[in-house]
Amino acid sequence: MATRRRFTQEYRDQAVSLVLDSGRSVAEVAKSIGVHEMTLGKWVRKAKDNGRVSDKDLSETERTELERLRKENAILRMERDFAKKVATWFAKEQP
């Protein structure tokens, strides 16, 4: 007998954010995180019904800033990941 998977509210919120903030489709995000598309769709609908703002509600200035921050975030993630690799490499080199 299969048991239903349970997700924390934090997990649900993050999954909804992936859909609403990244511009990716519900189907694409659902597949990437291993959640059924209908389940994620319900979470997104509920969040929108509860007043969650989507990108479509942003002014042009806010949208421009959001795009700039997303690019900056991507660069910072790459720099962080690189720094982790360098730190790991140096740690292995120590006798």
Protein Blocks (a to p, Z undefined) as FASTA:
>chain_A
ZZdddddfklmmmmmmmmmmnopafklmmmmnopafklmmmmmmmmmmnopacfklpcfk
lmmmmmmmmmmmmmmmmmmmmmmmmmmmmmmmpZZ
